[in-house]
Amino acid sequence: MREKVQEALDKVRPFLQRDGGDVELVDVDEATGVVKVKLKGACGG
């Protein structure tokens, strides 16, 4: 599951970076399906 989430983030990352931001995968809880990400740069707020 973690790999699929990372692939999805890699698809949207260029759009975030174009606006001065980025996203980092923090955790994937496979039992609950909860994904935690950290927004960086212009996306942080």
Contacts in CASP RR format, 6 or more apart in sequence:
PFRMAT RR
TARGET T0000
AUTHOR 0000-0000-0000
METHOD contacts of the structure
MODEL  1
MREKVQEALDKVRPFLQRDGGDVELVDVDEATGVVKVKLKGACGG
1 28 0 8 1.000
1 30 0 8 1.000
1 33 0 8 1.000
2 25 0 8 1.000
2 28 0 8 1.000
2 30 0 8 1.000
5 25 0 8 1.000
5 28 0 8 1.000
5 35 0 8 1.000
6 25 0 8 1.000
9 23 0 8 1.000
9 25 0 8 1.000
9 37 0 8 1.000
12 23 0 8 1.000
13 22 0 8 1.000
13 23 0 8 1.000
16 22 0 8 1.000
16 23 0 8 1.000
16 43 0 8 1.000
19 42 0 8 1.000
19 43 0 8 1.000
20 41 0 8 1.000
20 42 0 8 1.000
20 43 0 8 1.000
21 39 0 8 1.000
21 40 0 8 1.000
21 41 0 8 1.000
21 42 0 8 1.000
21 43 0 8 1.000
21 44 0 8 1.000
22 39 0 8 1.000
22 40 0 8 1.000
22 41 0 8 1.000
22 43 0 8 1.000
23 37 0 8 1.000
23 38 0 8 1.000
23 39 0 8 1.000
23 40 0 8 1.000
23 43 0 8 1.000
24 37 0 8 1.000
24 38 0 8 1.000
24 40 0 8 1.000
25 35 0 8 1.000
25 36 0 8 1.000
25 37 0 8 1.000
26 36 0 8 1.000
26 37 0 8 1.000
26 38 0 8 1.000
27 34 0 8 1.000
27 35 0 8 1.000
27 36 0 8 1.000
28 34 0 8 1.000
28 35 0 8 1.000
28 36 0 8 1.000
29 35 0 8 1.000
29 36 0 8 1.000
39 45 0 8 1.000
END
